[in-house]
Amino acid sequence: ITSDTIRIDGQSFPVDDFTNVTPNILSKIKRQLHLHQSHPISILRNLIETQLNDFRHFNSFSPIVSTRQNFDDLGFPIDHVGRNKTDSYYINRSVMLRTHTSAHQLQILSAGENKFLVSADVYRRDEIDSNHYPVFHQMEGVQVFDVAEAKEQVSCDITKIGQFNSACVLISNEADTDTSTNNQKNPIQFCHPVEAANSVGLHLKHTLNELVKRLFKDEKELKVRWIDAYFPFTSPSWEMEVLYQGKWLEICGCGVILQDLMNKAVRPNEIGWAFGLGLERIAMVLFDIPDIRLFWSNDPRFLDQFTTNEIKKFKPFSKYPASTRDISFWVDNNKGFHENNFCELVRSIAGDLVEDAKMIDEFVHPISKRRSLCYRIIYRSMDRNVTNEEINQIQLDVQKEVQTQLGVILR
Ligand code: PHE
Protein backbone atom coordinates (compact mmCIF):
# COMPACT_ATOMS: atom_id res chain seq x y z
CA ILE A 1 0.00 0.00 0.00
CA THR A 2 1.56 3.28 -1.11
CA SER A 3 -0.04 6.60 -0.28
CA ASP A 4 -2.58 6.71 -3.09
CA THR A 5 -2.77 3.24 -4.64
CA ILE A 6 -2.90 -0.39 -3.53
CA ARG A 7 -1.32 -3.11 -5.61
CA ILE A 8 -2.94 -6.54 -5.40
CA ASP A 9 -1.76 -9.34 -7.67
CA GLY A 10 -0.20 -6.89 -10.12
CA GLN A 11 -3.36 -4.76 -10.32
CA SER A 12 -3.40 -1.17 -9.02
CA PHE A 13 -6.37 0.39 -7.26
CA PRO A 14 -6.76 4.00 -6.15
CA VAL A 15 -7.41 4.36 -2.42
CA ASP A 16 -10.02 6.66 -0.90
CA ASP A 17 -11.88 7.32 2.34
CA PHE A 18 -13.47 3.84 2.16
CA THR A 19 -10.22 1.88 1.94
CA ASN A 20 -9.96 -0.43 4.96
CA VAL A 21 -8.25 -3.61 3.71
CA THR A 22 -5.14 -4.49 5.68
CA PRO A 23 -1.95 -6.26 4.56
CA ASN A 24 -2.92 -9.10 6.92
CA ILE A 25 -6.23 -9.62 5.09
CA LEU A 26 -4.77 -9.21 1.61
CA SER A 27 -2.16 -11.87 2.42
CA LYS A 28 -4.98 -14.45 2.67
CA ILE A 29 -6.09 -14.05 -0.94
CA LYS A 30 -3.37 -16.29 -2.30
CA ARG A 31 -4.00 -19.16 0.13
CA GLN A 32 -6.94 -20.67 -1.86
CA LEU A 33 -7.69 -23.30 0.78
CA HIS A 34 -10.66 -24.58 -1.19
CA LEU A 35 -8.29 -25.70 -3.96
CA HIS A 36 -5.70 -27.52 -1.83
CA GLN A 37 -6.56 -31.16 -2.55
CA SER A 38 -5.99 -32.55 0.91
CA HIS A 39 -7.22 -29.58 2.92
CA PRO A 40 -10.52 -30.16 4.80
CA ILE A 41 -12.21 -27.22 3.01
CA SER A 42 -11.30 -28.68 -0.37
CA ILE A 43 -12.19 -32.24 0.67
CA LEU A 44 -15.63 -30.98 1.68
CA ARG A 45 -16.05 -28.97 -1.52
CA ASN A 46 -15.23 -32.06 -3.52
CA LEU A 47 -17.64 -34.17 -1.53
CA ILE A 48 -20.52 -31.75 -2.17
CA GLU A 49 -19.61 -31.46 -5.83
CA THR A 50 -19.77 -35.24 -6.04
CA GLN A 51 -23.18 -35.33 -4.33
CA LEU A 52 -24.56 -32.62 -6.62
CA ASN A 53 -22.91 -34.24 -9.59
CA ASP A 54 -24.79 -32.58 -12.42
CA PHE A 55 -24.07 -29.02 -11.28
CA ARG A 56 -21.37 -27.09 -13.12
CA HIS A 57 -18.56 -25.84 -10.82
CA PHE A 58 -16.86 -22.46 -10.74
CA ASN A 59 -13.97 -22.40 -8.28
CA SER A 60 -11.57 -19.69 -9.29
CA PHE A 61 -13.32 -16.32 -9.39
CA SER A 62 -11.22 -13.50 -7.94
CA PRO A 63 -12.39 -12.22 -4.53
CA ILE A 64 -12.03 -8.65 -5.79
CA VAL A 65 -15.48 -7.56 -6.96
CA SER A 66 -17.37 -4.32 -7.49
CA THR A 67 -19.80 -3.08 -4.85
CA ARG A 68 -22.32 -3.41 -7.63
CA GLN A 69 -21.74 -7.17 -7.93
CA ASN A 70 -21.68 -7.69 -4.18
CA PHE A 71 -24.64 -5.46 -3.25
CA ASP A 72 -26.49 -3.43 -5.91
CA ASP A 73 -27.18 -6.20 -8.42
CA LEU A 74 -28.60 -8.26 -5.57
CA GLY A 75 -30.96 -5.49 -4.42
CA PHE A 76 -29.24 -4.64 -1.15
CA PRO A 77 -30.82 -1.42 0.16
CA ILE A 78 -28.48 1.55 0.34
CA ASP A 79 -28.57 1.52 4.16
CA HIS A 80 -28.00 -2.25 4.59
CA VAL A 81 -25.53 -2.90 7.47
CA GLY A 82 -23.41 -5.16 5.27
CA ARG A 83 -22.39 -2.08 3.28
CA ASN A 84 -20.81 -0.41 6.31
CA LYS A 85 -17.08 0.01 6.47
CA THR A 86 -17.27 -1.62 9.89
CA ASP A 87 -18.63 -4.84 8.36
CA SER A 88 -16.93 -5.25 4.98
CA TYR A 89 -13.47 -4.88 3.47
CA TYR A 90 -13.20 -2.12 0.89
CA ILE A 91 -10.35 -1.53 -1.51
CA ASN A 92 -12.04 1.76 -2.30
CA ARG A 93 -15.61 3.08 -2.62
CA SER A 94 -16.47 0.92 -5.61
CA VAL A 95 -14.21 -2.13 -5.27
CA MET A 96 -14.23 -4.58 -2.39
CA LEU A 97 -13.47 -8.11 -1.23
CA ARG A 98 -16.68 -10.09 -1.77
CA THR A 99 -18.62 -10.79 1.42
CA HIS A 100 -20.44 -13.75 -0.14
CA THR A 101 -20.42 -15.99 -3.21
CA SER A 102 -23.82 -14.56 -4.20
CA ALA A 103 -21.77 -11.74 -5.74
CA HIS A 104 -21.34 -14.04 -8.77
CA GLN A 105 -24.98 -15.09 -9.24
CA LEU A 106 -25.91 -12.51 -11.83
CA GLN A 107 -22.88 -12.97 -14.07
CA ILE A 108 -23.38 -16.75 -14.24
CA LEU A 109 -27.15 -16.56 -14.65
CA SER A 110 -26.61 -14.03 -17.45
CA ALA A 111 -24.31 -16.53 -19.14
CA GLY A 112 -27.29 -18.90 -19.32
CA GLU A 113 -26.27 -21.52 -16.75
CA ASN A 114 -29.12 -23.51 -15.15
CA LYS A 115 -27.43 -25.49 -12.42
CA PHE A 116 -24.18 -24.39 -10.85
CA LEU A 117 -21.96 -24.24 -7.78
CA VAL A 118 -19.48 -21.48 -6.94
CA SER A 119 -16.90 -22.11 -4.21
CA ALA A 120 -14.71 -19.30 -2.98
CA ASP A 121 -13.12 -17.37 -0.16
CA VAL A 122 -15.27 -14.56 1.28
CA TYR A 123 -14.29 -11.70 3.58
CA ARG A 124 -16.11 -10.06 6.51
CA ARG A 125 -15.10 -7.88 9.42
CA ASP A 126 -16.39 -9.61 12.51
CA GLU A 127 -15.96 -10.54 16.13
CA ILE A 128 -13.13 -12.79 17.40
CA ASP A 129 -13.88 -16.27 18.70
CA SER A 130 -13.46 -19.92 17.72
CA ASN A 131 -16.24 -19.73 15.08
CA HIS A 132 -15.33 -16.42 13.44
CA TYR A 133 -12.46 -15.56 11.15
CA PRO A 134 -12.34 -12.59 8.74
CA VAL A 135 -11.93 -14.95 5.78
CA PHE A 136 -14.02 -18.06 5.26
CA HIS A 137 -15.38 -20.14 2.41
CA GLN A 138 -18.82 -20.43 0.90
CA MET A 139 -20.37 -22.57 -1.76
CA GLU A 140 -23.19 -21.00 -3.72
CA GLY A 141 -25.68 -23.30 -5.42
CA VAL A 142 -28.25 -22.22 -8.00
CA GLN A 143 -30.85 -24.13 -9.98
CA VAL A 144 -33.27 -22.65 -12.47
CA PHE A 145 -36.57 -23.94 -13.91
CA ASP A 146 -39.02 -22.79 -16.55
CA VAL A 147 -41.92 -21.21 -14.69
CA ALA A 148 -44.43 -23.17 -16.75
CA GLU A 149 -42.71 -26.50 -16.15
CA ALA A 150 -41.42 -25.97 -12.60
CA LYS A 151 -43.98 -28.17 -10.88
CA GLU A 152 -43.50 -31.14 -13.15
CA GLN A 153 -39.70 -30.88 -13.24
CA VAL A 154 -39.58 -30.63 -9.46
CA SER A 155 -41.60 -33.74 -8.74
CA CYS A 156 -39.61 -35.71 -11.26
CA ASP A 157 -36.31 -34.46 -9.82
CA ILE A 158 -37.34 -35.13 -6.22
CA THR A 159 -37.98 -38.77 -7.05
CA LYS A 160 -34.60 -38.92 -8.73
CA ILE A 161 -32.77 -37.46 -5.72
CA GLY A 162 -34.54 -39.96 -3.47
CA GLN A 163 -34.48 -40.23 0.31
CA PHE A 164 -31.37 -41.27 2.15
CA ASN A 165 -31.57 -43.01 5.52
CA SER A 166 -29.31 -41.20 7.97
CA ALA A 167 -28.71 -40.74 11.68
CA CYS A 168 -28.83 -37.01 11.06
CA VAL A 169 -32.00 -35.60 12.64
CA LEU A 170 -33.85 -32.86 10.80
CA ILE A 171 -35.93 -30.79 13.18
CA SER A 172 -38.95 -28.77 12.08
CA ASN A 173 -38.40 -30.14 8.63
CA GLU A 174 -40.78 -28.04 6.62
CA ALA A 175 -39.86 -29.66 3.35
CA ASP A 176 -42.98 -31.83 3.44
CA THR A 177 -45.45 -29.12 4.33
CA ASP A 178 -46.16 -25.93 2.53
CA THR A 179 -45.15 -23.20 4.95
CA SER A 180 -43.68 -20.76 2.47
CA THR A 181 -46.86 -18.72 2.52
CA ASN A 182 -46.43 -18.17 6.29
CA ASN A 183 -43.15 -16.40 5.82
CA GLN A 184 -44.35 -12.87 6.57
CA LYS A 185 -41.21 -10.83 6.09
CA ASN A 186 -40.23 -12.67 2.96
CA PRO A 187 -43.34 -14.00 1.26
CA ILE A 188 -43.86 -15.68 -2.08
CA GLN A 189 -43.23 -12.99 -4.70
CA PHE A 190 -46.30 -11.38 -6.29
CA CYS A 191 -45.09 -12.14 -9.78
CA HIS A 192 -44.75 -15.87 -9.10
CA PRO A 193 -47.56 -18.37 -9.57
CA VAL A 194 -47.96 -19.79 -6.03
CA GLU A 195 -47.68 -23.34 -7.25
CA ALA A 196 -44.40 -22.75 -9.08
CA ALA A 197 -42.90 -20.87 -6.12
CA ASN A 198 -43.93 -23.61 -3.69
CA SER A 199 -42.50 -26.30 -5.93
CA VAL A 200 -39.18 -24.50 -6.23
CA GLY A 201 -39.03 -23.95 -2.45
CA LEU A 202 -39.78 -27.63 -1.90
CA HIS A 203 -37.09 -28.64 -4.37
CA LEU A 204 -34.54 -26.41 -2.66
CA LYS A 205 -35.27 -27.87 0.76
CA HIS A 206 -35.28 -31.42 -0.54
CA THR A 207 -31.93 -30.88 -2.25
CA LEU A 208 -30.39 -29.45 0.92
CA ASN A 209 -31.97 -31.99 3.28
CA GLU A 210 -30.64 -34.84 1.22
CA LEU A 211 -27.23 -33.23 0.86
CA VAL A 212 -26.95 -32.67 4.60
CA LYS A 213 -28.21 -36.18 5.46
CA ARG A 214 -25.57 -37.68 3.18
CA LEU A 215 -22.77 -35.39 4.39
CA PHE A 216 -23.50 -36.06 8.05
CA LYS A 217 -24.42 -39.71 7.68
CA ASP A 218 -21.82 -40.82 10.25
CA GLU A 219 -22.61 -38.19 12.87
CA LYS A 220 -24.67 -39.72 15.67
CA GLU A 221 -28.05 -37.97 15.67
CA LEU A 222 -26.71 -34.62 14.59
CA LYS A 223 -29.51 -32.09 14.88
CA VAL A 224 -30.29 -29.84 11.93
CA ARG A 225 -33.14 -27.32 11.77
CA TRP A 226 -34.79 -24.97 9.31
CA ILE A 227 -35.77 -21.44 10.25
CA ASP A 228 -37.32 -18.56 8.32
CA ALA A 229 -34.84 -15.90 7.27
CA TYR A 230 -34.47 -12.72 5.27
CA PHE A 231 -32.11 -11.92 2.39
CA PRO A 232 -32.42 -8.98 -0.02
CA PHE A 233 -32.19 -11.22 -3.09
CA THR A 234 -34.46 -14.17 -2.26
CA SER A 235 -38.07 -14.49 -1.18
CA PRO A 236 -39.16 -16.63 0.57
CA SER A 237 -35.89 -17.30 2.39
CA TRP A 238 -34.70 -19.79 4.96
CA GLU A 239 -31.67 -20.74 7.00
CA MET A 240 -30.38 -24.13 8.00
CA GLU A 241 -28.63 -24.56 11.34
CA VAL A 242 -26.75 -27.43 13.02
CA LEU A 243 -26.42 -27.99 16.75
CA TYR A 244 -22.70 -28.19 17.50
CA GLN A 245 -21.03 -28.00 20.92
CA GLY A 246 -24.34 -26.81 22.38
CA LYS A 247 -24.76 -23.92 19.94
CA TRP A 248 -26.96 -23.58 16.85
CA LEU A 249 -24.62 -22.64 14.00
CA GLU A 250 -25.92 -21.24 10.74
CA ILE A 251 -24.61 -23.40 7.90
CA CYS A 252 -26.70 -22.17 5.01
CA GLY A 253 -28.87 -19.30 3.83
CA CYS A 254 -31.18 -19.91 0.90
CA GLY A 255 -34.38 -19.02 -0.90
CA VAL A 256 -36.27 -18.45 -4.11
CA ILE A 257 -34.33 -15.95 -6.26
CA LEU A 258 -35.93 -12.51 -6.63
CA GLN A 259 -37.52 -12.28 -10.04
CA ASP A 260 -35.89 -8.91 -10.45
CA LEU A 261 -32.52 -10.66 -10.57
CA MET A 262 -33.79 -13.21 -13.11
CA ASN A 263 -35.03 -10.31 -15.21
CA LYS A 264 -31.64 -8.58 -15.01
CA ALA A 265 -30.17 -11.83 -16.35
CA VAL A 266 -32.77 -11.57 -19.13
CA ARG A 267 -34.53 -14.76 -18.04
CA PRO A 268 -38.06 -13.48 -17.26
CA ASN A 269 -39.82 -16.82 -17.79
CA GLU A 270 -37.63 -18.75 -15.43
CA ILE A 271 -37.71 -19.23 -11.66
CA GLY A 272 -34.82 -20.41 -9.52
CA TRP A 273 -33.51 -21.12 -6.08
CA ALA A 274 -30.13 -20.28 -4.54
CA PHE A 275 -28.25 -21.37 -1.45
CA GLY A 276 -25.00 -20.33 0.21
CA LEU A 277 -23.29 -23.00 2.32
CA GLY A 278 -20.73 -22.05 4.96
CA LEU A 279 -17.96 -24.56 4.36
CA GLU A 280 -15.98 -23.97 7.59
CA ARG A 281 -19.03 -24.52 9.79
CA ILE A 282 -19.77 -27.85 8.10
CA ALA A 283 -16.11 -28.90 8.06
CA MET A 284 -15.78 -28.12 11.78
CA VAL A 285 -18.52 -30.66 12.50
CA LEU A 286 -17.38 -33.29 10.00
CA PHE A 287 -13.67 -33.17 10.83
CA ASP A 288 -14.09 -32.23 14.51
CA ILE A 289 -12.06 -29.07 14.14
CA PRO A 290 -12.51 -27.04 17.34
CA ASP A 291 -11.11 -23.67 16.24
CA ILE A 292 -11.59 -21.95 12.89
CA ARG A 293 -7.99 -20.66 12.90
CA LEU A 294 -6.76 -24.23 12.42
CA PHE A 295 -7.88 -24.14 8.78
CA TRP A 296 -5.20 -21.51 8.17
CA SER A 297 -2.45 -23.42 9.95
CA ASN A 298 0.66 -24.40 8.03
CA ASP A 299 1.60 -26.85 10.75
CA PRO A 300 2.18 -30.33 9.28
CA ARG A 301 0.64 -31.79 12.41
CA PHE A 302 -2.63 -30.29 11.13
CA LEU A 303 -2.23 -30.56 7.37
CA ASP A 304 -0.76 -34.08 7.32
CA GLN A 305 -3.80 -35.54 9.06
CA PHE A 306 -6.01 -35.18 6.00
CA THR A 307 -6.12 -37.06 2.72
CA THR A 308 -7.95 -36.25 -0.50
CA ASN A 309 -11.57 -37.48 -0.54
CA GLU A 310 -11.56 -38.70 3.03
CA ILE A 311 -13.38 -37.51 6.12
CA LYS A 312 -11.26 -38.17 9.17
CA LYS A 313 -11.67 -36.78 12.65
CA PHE A 314 -8.95 -34.34 13.60
CA LYS A 315 -6.71 -35.52 16.46
CA PRO A 316 -5.83 -32.37 18.40
CA PHE A 317 -2.21 -31.93 19.24
CA SER A 318 -1.90 -30.71 22.82
CA LYS A 319 -3.65 -27.45 23.44
CA TYR A 320 -1.07 -24.84 24.30
CA PRO A 321 -1.68 -22.59 27.31
CA ALA A 322 -3.60 -19.37 26.86
CA SER A 323 -2.45 -15.97 27.99
CA THR A 324 -5.21 -13.56 28.98
CA ARG A 325 -5.10 -9.76 29.09
CA ASP A 326 -7.76 -7.19 29.90
CA ILE A 327 -7.90 -3.73 28.42
CA SER A 328 -10.16 -0.91 29.66
CA PHE A 329 -10.78 2.41 28.01
CA TRP A 330 -13.04 5.43 27.86
CA VAL A 331 -14.92 5.83 24.62
CA ASP A 332 -15.37 9.29 23.18
CA ASN A 333 -19.17 9.57 22.94
CA ASN A 334 -18.92 11.79 19.89
CA LYS A 335 -16.53 9.63 17.93
CA GLY A 336 -18.42 6.37 18.12
CA PHE A 337 -16.85 3.00 18.73
CA HIS A 338 -17.45 -0.19 16.78
CA GLU A 339 -16.39 -3.55 18.15
CA ASN A 340 -15.39 -4.78 14.66
CA ASN A 341 -12.83 -1.96 14.41
CA PHE A 342 -11.38 -3.01 17.74
CA CYS A 343 -11.26 -6.68 16.66
CA GLU A 344 -9.64 -5.78 13.34
CA LEU A 345 -6.97 -3.82 15.14
CA VAL A 346 -6.24 -6.69 17.53
CA ARG A 347 -6.04 -9.14 14.62
CA SER A 348 -3.74 -6.89 12.66
CA ILE A 349 -1.30 -6.82 15.59
CA ALA A 350 -1.66 -10.34 17.01
CA GLY A 351 -2.49 -12.24 13.82
CA ASP A 352 -3.60 -15.80 14.54
CA LEU A 353 -2.33 -15.59 18.13
CA VAL A 354 -5.64 -14.06 19.19
CA GLU A 355 -8.27 -16.66 20.00
CA ASP A 356 -11.05 -14.61 21.54
CA ALA A 357 -11.98 -11.03 22.39
CA LYS A 358 -15.07 -10.31 24.44
CA MET A 359 -16.42 -7.26 26.21
CA ILE A 360 -16.62 -8.21 29.89
CA ASP A 361 -17.65 -4.90 31.42
CA GLU A 362 -19.34 -1.68 30.41
CA PHE A 363 -20.43 1.28 32.48
CA VAL A 364 -21.37 4.92 32.09
CA HIS A 365 -19.82 7.45 34.45
CA PRO A 366 -22.74 9.00 36.43
CA ILE A 367 -21.54 12.59 36.06
CA SER A 368 -19.43 12.86 32.90
CA LYS A 369 -21.69 10.31 31.10
CA ARG A 370 -18.59 8.92 29.50
CA ARG A 371 -18.72 5.23 28.59
CA SER A 372 -16.06 2.82 29.75
CA LEU A 373 -15.50 -0.61 28.20
CA CYS A 374 -13.38 -3.50 29.30
CA TYR A 375 -12.37 -6.25 26.86
CA ARG A 376 -10.81 -9.59 27.75
CA ILE A 377 -8.43 -10.82 25.08
CA ILE A 378 -7.33 -14.45 25.05
CA TYR A 379 -4.06 -15.14 23.24
CA ARG A 380 -3.05 -18.66 22.34
CA SER A 381 -1.03 -20.23 19.58
CA MET A 382 -2.36 -23.25 17.75
CA ASP A 383 1.10 -24.78 17.37
CA ARG A 384 3.48 -23.64 20.11
CA ASN A 385 3.87 -22.10 23.54
CA VAL A 386 3.72 -18.33 23.66
CA THR A 387 5.95 -16.44 26.07
CA ASN A 388 4.74 -13.81 28.49
CA GLU A 389 7.17 -11.32 26.98
CA GLU A 390 5.81 -11.63 23.45
CA ILE A 391 2.21 -11.32 24.64
CA ASN A 392 3.18 -8.32 26.78
CA GLN A 393 4.67 -6.70 23.71
CA ILE A 394 1.54 -7.42 21.64
CA GLN A 395 -0.68 -6.07 24.39
CA LEU A 396 1.48 -2.90 24.61
CA ASP A 397 1.06 -2.43 20.86
CA VAL A 398 -2.70 -2.97 21.16
CA GLN A 399 -2.85 -0.37 23.95
CA LYS A 400 -0.90 2.10 21.89
CA GLU A 401 -2.84 1.56 18.66
CA VAL A 402 -6.34 1.70 20.17
CA GLN A 403 -5.47 5.18 21.37
CA THR A 404 -4.04 6.43 18.09
CA GLN A 405 -6.38 4.60 15.70
CA LEU A 406 -9.66 4.43 17.62
CA GLY A 407 -9.26 7.59 19.67
CA VAL A 408 -10.16 5.96 22.98
CA ILE A 409 -8.53 6.84 26.31
CA LEU A 410 -6.94 4.02 28.29
CA ARG A 411 -7.92 3.75 31.92
N1 PHE B 1 -25.22 -14.94 0.51
C1 PHE B 1 -25.96 -15.22 1.71
C2 PHE B 1 -25.04 -15.00 2.91
O1 PHE B 1 -23.86 -15.04 2.76
C3 PHE B 1 -26.49 -16.63 1.73
C4 PHE B 1 -27.51 -16.88 0.66
C5 PHE B 1 -27.14 -17.41 -0.56
C6 PHE B 1 -28.84 -16.60 0.89
C7 PHE B 1 -28.07 -17.65 -1.55
C8 PHE B 1 -29.80 -16.83 -0.08
C9 PHE B 1 -29.40 -17.38 -1.29
O2 PHE B 1 -25.46 -14.80 4.02
Boltz pocket constraint, residues with backbone or C-beta under 6 A from the ligand:
constraints:
  - pocket:
      binder: B
      contacts: [[A, 99], [A, 100], [A, 101], [A, 102], [A, 141], [A, 231], [A, 234], [A, 237], [A, 238], [A, 252], [A, 253], [A, 254], [A, 255], [A, 274], [A, 275], [A, 276]]
      max_distance: 6.0
